Amino acid sequence: RLKSLNTHFTYNLYSNVCRSLFEKDKLLFSFLLCSNLLLIRVTYLYNKAVFILILICFVQIVYFFFFCYREAFVNAPGEFMPIYNSKEPWTIAPPSPWNEQLSDLQKMIIVRCLRPDKIVPTVTEYVKNNLGQKFVQPPPFDLSKSYLDSDCTIPLVFVLSPGADPMANMGGSKFQSISLGQGQGPIAAEMISNAKQKGTWVCLQNCHLAVSWMGTLEKICEELSPDTSQRLPTLAHKLPLMAILQNSVKMTNEPPTGLRLNLLQSYQSDPISDPSFFSSCSEKELLYGLCFFHALVQERKKFGPLGWNIAYGFNESDLHISIRQLQVRFGEKKSACTPRECNYGGRVVDDWDRRLLMTILAGFYNKEIIESSDYSFSASGHYVVPPKASYDDYVAFIENLPDIQHPEVFGMHENVDIFKDLQQTKLLFDSLLLTQGGGSKMGSSSGSDNTLATHLLFFCSPRLSSTIRLSLQNLQKAVKGLVVMDAVLEAVAGSLLVGKVPETWAKRSYPSLKPLGSYINDFLARLKFLQDWYDNGKPAVFWLPGFFFTQAFLTGDMQNFARMHHIAIDRLSFEFEVRDILYGVYIKGLFLDGAKWDRESGVLAEQDPKVLFDTIPIIWLKPCKCHNFLPCPLQEFKYFKLNESLKCMF
């Protein structure tokens, strides 16, 4: 009986909390719930879990647990290759005798060391094995259940994400809404007063834009009658008045994730779910292609800047208006032009994203879909256009689509999945740090553009080294009790604890995405490069990433050429040649992302599996005249917010 009660209340807690969490945080909550329950049962020590956050491949194995495990890895690395090469490494058992001696958590740490891109499905499997399948399948959005938990003094709060619209299915004579903002507070109060007398619903939208009025709203809630109810949609902003949030039923309603679920939602909502509309649609293949296109452009956001240079908020309204236009204007050129240029294209502000959008739409919205009987959206043939059939047949066809989509359906290389999975792993661990008291203040920040100004970057090396040295010396004194541990030193200590670059260092540093250990190694290599140049003279090959201000180095090289040949510097540009034999002045230290350099042919080629970055051979920077110079088309990919004067693109 106690076991049944424990199981019931645990799942009840999971269900009630999940309805107020975004999709990205639900797995984290399941993992924390599972970990704390196991901690109570004393199945493992708590501080084992902390090491998951700071391990890095082989050094991780050395740092983490048994020295004998390190020796096994050194002596027989081939025994661990199945884990590294597998597409599902969490299903591969470690070599004997470690499979029998290690716990599930320790096996998960091995996956974290060897395949960090697969930690999210590994955590999912870990929760499933310890708590059950239902704890990794969040319950669907159920407004009626949330309504039963509320009353006149407990409002329903919708915490929205881009693309979600809880107003879509609300309406009727007993429902009123108002968008809050400047000067809307008194109007909303009067609307609530009228609703008190009539016993109707009031929906207050954009509550995050009226935080100063939240105190008045709290007083109004205390005076409401039992017949009056409220709904408070707000974006994910921090409200200064926490009383309303603490006393409310909080809900999230996000767009579905995955091509299959996205397609399913499109077919199960208006207007496609309307029998009269679907039966009157003459070309159902184009309708399916349009819905598939809508799902695909939304799912590309998962890949970050590899999917879109800018994250766009495509939502259901774009699809609905495109469907209506397809119904009205079928057969006209405008039927394809309007979604491309207005509905979806109207949101796209980047020229390269617009070109990509047009290319994608051309593959899903064309006459071949109608004329061909086996038209496929992917090379594998897993995503084909179903034959013209009934509405139920289309829904059944969509339900049988793969749960996990591979990058080939997006027209992308398989390695982008690794990039996406690594980003999800980083997000999971960063969120886990927040729950353990290590807030974002302890990590590095992007900083302001002023910290990347020219004069600061040019003298970055001595200022950065002195800052690092001084902060570490003061931290040592604070640990010994010789000086006071202030907020700055506490933030430095917290960042060092979790392997992040302290914010005080990042403000005086060159742009870097490296964790603490790699950052220190890179900084020491930069100092050594500059010291060798000072001691031994001009190097034969310049390590380009070793410069704190690359633009100054390139401009100086061009100035030397201009003085030597008596040519105005604004008439010069650079030619680039990748050379195998050292001849002249060269640079090194550059990497390719999304491609590799074919050493035999001397051209760019497709990257190898599981290799995200490929080193570029030595490059000759050759100044030349701009006459008859055709610049190569270049797509800019920004990791950092740099000033325009600091841009240096190749």
C-alpha positions in Angstrom: 0.0 0.0 0.0 2.8 2.4 0.9 4.5 1.6 -2.4 1.3 2.4 -4.3 0.8 5.7 -2.5 4.4 6.7 -3.1 4.1 5.9 -6.8 0.8 7.7 -7.1 2.0 10.9 -5.4 5.3 10.9 -7.3 3.5 10.8 -10.6 1.0 13.3 -9.4 3.8 15.7 -8.5 5.4 15.1 -11.9 2.2 15.8 -13.8 1.4 19.0 -11.9 4.9 20.4 -12.3 5.3 19.4 -15.9 2.3 21.5 -17.0 4.1 24.6 -16.0 7.5 23.7 -17.6 8.7 24.3 -21.1 9.6 21.2 -23.1 13.4 21.8 -22.7 13.1 21.6 -18.9 10.8 18.6 -18.5 13.6 16.0 -18.9 15.7 18.0 -16.4 12.9 17.9 -13.9 12.5 14.1 -14.4 16.3 13.6 -13.9 16.3 15.7 -10.7 13.2 13.9 -9.4 14.8 10.5 -10.1 18.2 11.6 -8.6 16.6 12.9 -5.4 14.5 9.8 -4.9 17.5 7.6 -5.4 19.4 9.8 -3.0 16.8 9.2 -0.4 17.1 5.5 -1.0 20.9 5.8 -0.6 21.7 4.0 -3.8 24.6 6.4 -4.6 26.5 9.3 -3.2 25.2 12.7 -4.2 28.5 14.3 -5.1 29.0 11.7 -7.9 26.5 13.5 -10.0 28.4 16.8 -9.7 31.3 15.3 -11.7 29.0 14.9 -14.8 29.2 18.6 -15.2 32.9 19.1 -15.5 34.4 16.0 -17.2 36.0 16.3 -20.6 36.8 13.0 -22.5 40.1 11.3 -21.5 40.9 13.9 -18.9 37.5 13.3 -17.5 38.2 9.6 -17.1 41.4 10.4 -15.3 39.8 13.0 -13.1 36.6 11.2 -12.3 36.8 7.8 -10.8 39.1 4.7 -10.6 42.7 4.9 -11.5 42.4 1.3 -12.7 39.7 2.4 -15.1 42.2 4.9 -16.5 44.7 2.1 -17.0 42.1 -0.1 -18.7 41.3 2.7 -21.1 45.0 3.3 -21.9 45.8 -0.4 -22.3 42.8 -1.4 -24.3 41.1 1.6 -25.9 39.6 -0.6 -28.7 37.3 -2.2 -26.2 35.5 1.1 -25.8 35.2 1.9 -29.5 31.8 0.2 -29.8 30.5 2.9 -27.4 32.1 5.6 -29.4 30.9 4.4 -32.8 27.4 3.4 -31.9 24.4 5.6 -32.8 22.9 4.5 -29.5 25.9 4.3 -27.1 23.6 4.1 -24.0 22.6 0.6 -25.1 26.3 -0.7 -25.3 27.6 -2.3 -22.2 31.1 -1.4 -21.0 33.7 -4.1 -21.3 34.1 -6.7 -18.6 34.5 -6.4 -15.6 33.2 -2.8 -15.6 29.7 -3.8 -16.8 29.2 -5.8 -13.6 31.0 -3.4 -11.2 29.6 0.0 -12.4 26.2 1.5 -11.5 23.8 3.0 -14.0 25.0 6.5 -13.1 28.7 5.5 -13.6 27.8 3.9 -17.0 26.1 7.1 -17.9 29.2 9.1 -17.0 31.2 6.9 -19.4 28.8 7.9 -22.2 29.2 11.5 -21.1 33.0 11.1 -21.5 33.0 9.3 -24.8 29.9 10.6 -26.5 28.7 13.9 -24.9 26.3 14.4 -27.8 24.2 11.5 -26.7 23.8 12.4 -23.0 20.2 13.6 -23.4 18.8 10.2 -24.7 21.1 8.5 -22.1 19.5 10.6 -19.3 16.1 9.7 -20.7 17.0 6.0 -20.6 18.3 6.4 -17.0 15.1 7.9 -15.8 13.1 5.3 -17.6 14.9 2.5 -16.0 14.6 3.9 -12.5 11.1 5.5 -12.5 9.3 4.1 -15.5 8.3 5.1 -19.1 5.6 7.5 -18.0 8.1 9.8 -16.3 9.8 10.6 -19.7 6.4 11.1 -21.5 4.9 14.3 -20.2 1.1 14.4 -20.1 -0.5 16.4 -22.9 -1.9 19.9 -22.3 -5.2 19.6 -20.5 -6.9 22.9 -19.8 -10.0 21.2 -18.2 -7.8 19.5 -15.5 -6.0 22.8 -14.7 -9.4 24.5 -14.5 -10.5 22.1 -11.8 -7.5 23.2 -9.7 -8.4 26.9 -9.9 -11.1 29.1 -8.4 -12.0 32.8 -8.4 -8.9 33.7 -6.3 -6.5 31.3 -8.1 -6.1 32.6 -11.7 -4.9 30.5 -14.6 -1.5 31.8 -15.9 -0.3 30.8 -19.4 3.4 31.1 -19.7 3.9 31.5 -23.4 6.6 30.7 -25.8 7.0 32.1 -29.4 4.4 30.4 -31.7 2.0 29.4 -28.9 -1.5 30.8 -29.0 -3.8 29.8 -26.1 -6.5 32.2 -27.4 -7.0 30.1 -30.6 -9.7 27.9 -28.9 -11.2 30.4 -26.6 -14.2 32.5 -27.2 -17.9 32.8 -26.7 -20.2 35.3 -25.1 -18.8 34.7 -21.6 -15.3 35.4 -22.6 -13.6 38.8 -22.9 -9.9 39.7 -23.3 -7.7 42.7 -23.2 -4.0 43.3 -23.9 -2.3 45.0 -21.1 0.2 47.9 -21.6 0.5 51.5 -20.8 -2.8 53.0 -19.7 -4.7 49.7 -20.0 -4.8 49.0 -16.2 -8.0 51.0 -15.4 -9.8 49.5 -18.5 -8.9 46.0 -17.4 -10.1 46.8 -13.8 -13.5 48.0 -15.2 -13.7 44.9 -17.4 -13.1 42.6 -14.3 -15.7 44.6 -12.4 -18.3 44.0 -15.1 -17.4 40.4 -15.3 -18.0 40.1 -11.5 -21.6 41.1 -12.0 -22.2 38.8 -15.0 -20.0 35.8 -14.0 -17.9 35.8 -17.1 -14.3 35.1 -18.0 -11.6 37.8 -18.4 -8.4 37.1 -20.1 -5.5 39.6 -19.4 -2.9 39.3 -22.1 0.7 40.5 -22.0 0.9 40.7 -18.2 4.7 41.2 -18.4 4.1 44.6 -19.9 2.1 45.8 -16.9 4.2 44.7 -13.9 3.4 48.0 -12.0 -0.3 47.1 -12.1 0.1 43.6 -10.7 -0.3 44.9 -7.1 -3.7 46.3 -8.1 -4.6 43.0 -9.7 -3.8 41.1 -6.6 -6.2 43.2 -4.5 -8.9 42.7 -7.2 -8.4 38.9 -7.0 -9.0 38.9 -3.3 -12.4 40.6 -3.8 -13.7 38.4 -6.7 -16.8 36.3 -6.4 -16.8 32.5 -7.0 -18.4 32.9 -10.4 -15.7 35.1 -11.9 -12.5 33.6 -13.4 -9.4 34.9 -15.0 -6.8 33.8 -17.4 -3.5 35.6 -17.5 -1.3 34.9 -20.6 2.2 36.2 -20.2 5.5 35.7 -21.9 8.4 34.0 -20.0 9.5 37.2 -18.2 10.3 37.7 -14.5 7.4 39.4 -12.7 8.5 41.5 -9.7 5.3 40.6 -7.8 5.5 36.9 -7.1 2.3 36.6 -5.0 0.2 36.2 -8.2 2.4 33.5 -9.6 2.7 31.6 -6.4 -1.1 31.6 -5.9 -2.0 30.7 -9.5 -2.2 27.6 -11.7 0.6 27.9 -14.2 0.5 26.3 -17.6 2.7 26.2 -20.8 1.4 25.5 -24.2 4.2 25.1 -26.7 4.1 24.2 -30.4 4.9 20.4 -30.8 8.4 19.3 -31.5 9.3 16.9 -34.3 8.1 16.7 -37.9 5.5 14.0 -37.1 3.8 15.8 -34.2 3.9 19.1 -36.1 2.3 17.6 -39.1 -0.3 15.9 -36.9 -1.2 19.1 -35.2 -1.7 20.8 -38.6 -4.1 18.1 -39.7 -6.0 18.0 -36.5 -6.6 21.8 -36.3 -8.6 24.2 -38.4 -9.1 24.5 -41.3 -7.8 21.1 -42.4 -9.8 19.2 -39.8 -13.0 20.8 -41.2 -14.6 18.0 -43.4 -16.1 20.5 -45.8 -12.8 22.3 -46.3 -10.8 19.1 -46.8 -13.3 17.6 -49.2 -13.3 20.8 -51.3 -9.4 20.9 -51.5 -8.8 19.7 -55.0 -5.0 19.1 -54.7 -4.4 17.4 -51.4 -0.8 16.7 -52.3 0.1 20.4 -52.3 -1.7 20.8 -49.0 0.4 18.0 -47.5 3.6 19.6 -49.0 2.7 22.9 -47.5 2.2 21.4 -44.1 5.4 19.5 -44.3 7.2 22.7 -45.3 5.7 24.5 -42.3 6.9 21.7 -40.0 10.4 21.7 -41.5 11.1 25.4 -41.2 10.1 25.3 -37.6 12.2 22.2 -36.8 15.3 23.8 -38.4 15.5 26.2 -35.4 16.8 23.2 -33.4 20.1 23.4 -35.3 20.7 27.0 -34.1 22.6 29.1 -36.6 23.2 26.1 -38.8 19.4 26.0 -39.4 18.8 29.8 -39.7 21.1 32.7 -39.3 18.3 34.3 -37.2 15.7 32.4 -35.2 12.3 33.3 -36.8 9.0 32.9 -35.1 7.0 31.0 -37.7 3.7 30.0 -36.3 0.3 28.6 -37.2 -1.0 31.8 -38.6 1.5 31.6 -41.4 0.3 28.1 -42.3 -3.4 29.0 -42.0 -3.2 32.0 -44.3 -1.1 30.0 -46.8 -3.7 27.2 -46.8 -6.5 29.6 -47.4 -4.6 31.2 -50.3 -3.9 27.7 -51.8 -7.6 27.0 -51.8 -8.6 30.2 -53.4 -5.7 30.7 -55.9 -4.8 27.2 -56.9 -3.3 27.0 -60.4 -2.0 30.6 -60.3 1.6 31.5 -59.8 0.6 33.6 -56.8 -0.3 30.5 -54.9 3.4 29.8 -54.5 4.6 33.3 -54.5 2.5 34.5 -51.6 3.8 32.1 -49.0 7.3 32.6 -50.2 7.3 36.4 -50.4 4.7 37.4 -47.8 3.5 34.8 -45.3 6.8 33.1 -44.5 9.2 35.4 -46.4 7.8 38.4 -44.7 9.4 37.3 -41.4 12.8 36.7 -42.9 15.2 39.6 -42.7 18.5 37.9 -43.6 19.2 37.7 -47.4 20.8 34.2 -47.1 17.9 32.9 -45.0 15.5 34.2 -47.6 17.4 32.4 -50.4 17.3 29.2 -48.3 13.6 29.6 -47.6 12.8 29.9 -51.3 14.9 26.9 -52.1 13.2 24.8 -49.4 9.7 25.9 -50.5 10.5 25.0 -54.1 11.1 21.4 -53.1 7.7 21.0 -51.2 5.4 23.2 -53.3 5.6 22.4 -57.0 3.8 20.7 -59.8 5.9 17.5 -59.6 4.2 16.7 -56.3 0.9 16.5 -58.2 2.2 14.8 -61.3 4.5 12.2 -59.7 3.1 9.1 -57.9 6.2 8.5 -55.7 7.5 12.0 -55.0 9.8 12.0 -52.0 11.0 14.8 -49.7 14.2 13.0 -48.7 16.8 10.8 -50.4 16.1 7.9 -48.1 12.5 7.7 -49.2 11.2 7.8 -45.6 9.2 10.9 -46.3 7.0 10.6 -49.4 3.8 12.3 -50.5 0.9 10.0 -49.7 -1.6 9.3 -52.5 -4.8 11.2 -52.6 -7.1 9.7 -50.0 -9.5 10.5 -47.2 -8.7 12.7 -44.2 -8.4 9.7 -41.9 -6.0 8.0 -44.2 -3.8 11.1 -44.2 -3.8 11.2 -40.4 -3.0 7.5 -40.2 -0.1 8.0 -42.7 1.3 10.9 -40.6 1.1 8.8 -37.4 3.3 6.2 -39.0 6.1 8.6 -39.8 9.5 8.1 -37.9 9.6 9.6 -34.4 13.2 10.8 -34.9 14.0 12.7 -38.1 17.5 12.5 -39.6 19.3 15.6 -41.0 19.0 14.4 -44.5 15.3 15.4 -44.6 16.5 18.9 -43.9 19.1 18.7 -46.6 21.9 18.8 -44.1 25.0 16.7 -43.3 24.6 14.1 -40.5 27.2 15.9 -38.4 24.7 18.7 -37.7 22.9 16.3 -35.5 26.1 16.2 -33.3 26.1 20.0 -33.1 22.4 20.0 -32.1 22.9 17.3 -29.5 25.9 19.0 -28.0 23.9 22.2 -27.7 21.1 20.2 -25.9 23.7 18.6 -23.6 25.1 22.1 -22.8 21.6 23.4 -22.1 20.8 20.5 -19.9 23.9 20.9 -17.8 23.6 24.7 -17.6 20.0 24.3 -16.3 21.2 21.7 -13.9 23.8 24.1 -12.5 21.1 26.7 -11.9 19.1 24.2 -9.8 22.3 23.5 -7.7 22.8 27.1 -6.8 25.5 27.8 -9.4 23.7 30.6 -11.2 24.6 32.2 -14.5 26.4 34.9 -12.6 29.2 32.5 -12.0 29.8 31.8 -15.7 31.1 33.9 -18.5 28.9 36.3 -20.3 29.0 37.7 -23.8 29.7 41.1 -22.4 29.0 44.4 -24.1 30.5 45.6 -27.3 32.6 48.1 -25.4 34.7 45.3 -24.0 35.6 44.3 -27.5 36.7 47.8 -28.6 39.8 48.1 -30.6 42.0 49.8 -27.9 41.0 47.1 -25.3 41.7 44.2 -27.6 45.1 45.6 -28.8 46.4 45.6 -25.2 44.4 42.6 -24.1 47.3 40.3 -23.3 49.0 42.2 -20.4 45.6 43.3 -18.9 44.2 39.9 -19.1 47.2 38.1 -17.6 47.4 40.7 -14.7 43.6 40.3 -14.1 43.9 36.5 -14.0 47.0 36.6 -11.7 45.5 39.2 -9.3 42.1 37.4 -9.0 43.7 34.1 -8.3 46.1 35.6 -5.7 43.2 37.3 -4.0 41.1 34.1 -4.1 44.0 32.2 -2.4 44.1 34.9 0.3 40.4 34.8 0.8 40.4 31.0 1.2 43.1 31.4 3.9 41.0 34.1 5.6 43.5 36.9 5.0 41.1 39.1 3.0 37.3 39.3 2.7 35.5 37.0 0.2 33.5 39.6 -1.7 31.0 39.0 -4.5 33.6 39.2 -7.2 35.9 36.6 -5.7 32.9 34.4 -4.9 31.8 34.5 -8.5 35.4 33.6 -9.6 35.4 30.6 -7.2 32.0 29.5 -8.5 33.1 29.6 -12.1 36.3 27.7 -11.4 34.3 25.1 -9.5 32.1 24.3 -12.6 34.9 24.7 -15.2 33.7 28.1 -16.7 35.7 31.2 -17.5 34.9 33.8 -14.8 33.1 36.9 -15.9 35.8 39.2 -14.8 38.2 37.4 -17.1 35.8 37.4 -20.0 35.4 41.2 -19.9 39.1 41.6 -20.6 39.6 38.6 -22.8 39.5 37.9 -26.5 36.3 36.2 -27.8 36.4 32.5 -26.8 33.8 29.7 -26.6 36.2 27.3 -24.8 35.7 25.9 -21.3 38.1 26.9 -18.5 40.8 24.2 -19.0 41.0 24.7 -22.8 40.8 28.5 -22.4 43.9 28.5 -20.1 45.8 26.3 -22.5 44.9 28.5 -25.4 45.8 31.7 -23.5 49.3 30.2 -22.6 49.8 29.2 -26.2 49.0 32.8 -27.3 51.5 34.2 -24.8 54.2 31.8 -26.0 53.6 32.7 -29.6 54.0 36.4 -28.9 57.1 35.8 -26.7 58.8 33.6 -29.4 58.1 36.4 -31.9 59.7 38.9 -29.6 62.7 36.7 -28.8 63.4 35.1 -32.1 62.1 37.7 -34.6 59.5 37.4 -37.3 58.2 33.8 -37.6 58.0 32.0 -40.9 54.4 31.0 -40.3 52.0 33.2 -38.3 49.5 31.6 -36.0 46.5 33.7 -36.9 44.3 32.7 -33.9 47.2 33.8 -31.6 46.5 37.5 -32.3 44.3 39.4 -29.9 43.3 41.8 -32.7 43.5 40.0 -36.0 42.4 42.9 -38.1 45.4 45.0 -37.0 47.8 42.3 -38.1 46.2 42.0 -41.5 46.0 45.7 -42.0 49.7 46.1 -41.0 50.7 43.4 -43.6 48.8 45.3 -46.3 50.4 48.6 -45.3 53.9 47.1 -45.6 53.0 45.9 -49.1 51.5 49.3 -50.0 54.6 51.2 -48.9 56.9 48.7 -50.7 55.1 49.0 -54.1 53.8 52.6 -53.7 50.1 51.6 -54.0 47.2 53.2 -52.1 46.0 50.8 -49.5 42.4 51.2 -50.4 43.2 49.7 -53.8 44.5 46.5 -52.3 42.9 43.3 -51.2 43.9 39.7 -50.3 44.3 36.6 -52.3 44.4 33.3 -50.5 46.3 30.2 -51.5 46.5 27.0 -49.6 50.0 25.7 -50.0 51.7 22.5 -49.0 55.3 23.8 -49.3 56.4 26.7 -47.1 57.2 29.6 -49.4 56.9 33.2 -48.3 54.7 34.5 -45.5 52.0 32.2 -44.3 49.4 31.9 -41.5 48.1 28.8 -39.7 45.6 27.9 -37.0 42.3 28.1 -39.0 39.6 25.5 -39.0 36.7 24.5 -41.3 33.2 24.0 -39.9 30.8 22.1 -42.1 33.5 20.9 -44.6 37.0 19.5 -44.8 40.1 20.2 -46.9 40.9 17.4 -49.3 44.7 17.3 -49.1 45.1 15.3 -52.3 42.9 17.3 -54.6 43.5 20.7 -52.8 39.7 21.5 -52.7 36.9 21.7 -50.3 35.0 18.4 -49.7 32.3 17.0 -47.5 33.3 16.6 -43.9 33.9 13.1 -42.4 31.3 11.6 -40.0 31.8 12.7 -36.3 34.4 15.3 -37.3 32.9 18.7 -36.8 36.1 20.8 -37.4 38.9 20.2 -39.8 42.3 22.0 -39.7 43.3 24.0 -42.8 46.8 23.7 -44.1 49.1 26.7 -44.1 47.6 29.6 -46.1 49.6 32.3 -48.0 48.2 35.8 -47.6 49.1 37.5 -50.8 48.2 41.2 -51.2 47.0 42.1 -54.7 45.4 44.9 -56.6 41.6 45.1 -56.5 41.4 45.6 -60.3 39.2 42.9 -61.8 38.9 41.4 -58.4 35.7 39.4 -57.9 34.8 38.8 -54.2 33.6 35.4 -53.3 30.0 35.1 -52.0 30.2 35.0 -48.3 27.6 34.0 -45.7 28.4 35.6 -42.3 28.1 33.4 -39.2 28.4 35.4 -36.0 29.5 33.7 -32.8 30.2 37.1 -31.1 28.7 40.6 -31.2 31.7 42.4 -32.7 31.9 46.0 -33.8 31.8 46.6 -37.6 35.4 47.7 -37.5 36.5 44.4 -36.0 35.0 42.1 -38.7 37.5 40.1 -40.6 35.9 37.5 -42.8 37.7 35.0 -45.2 
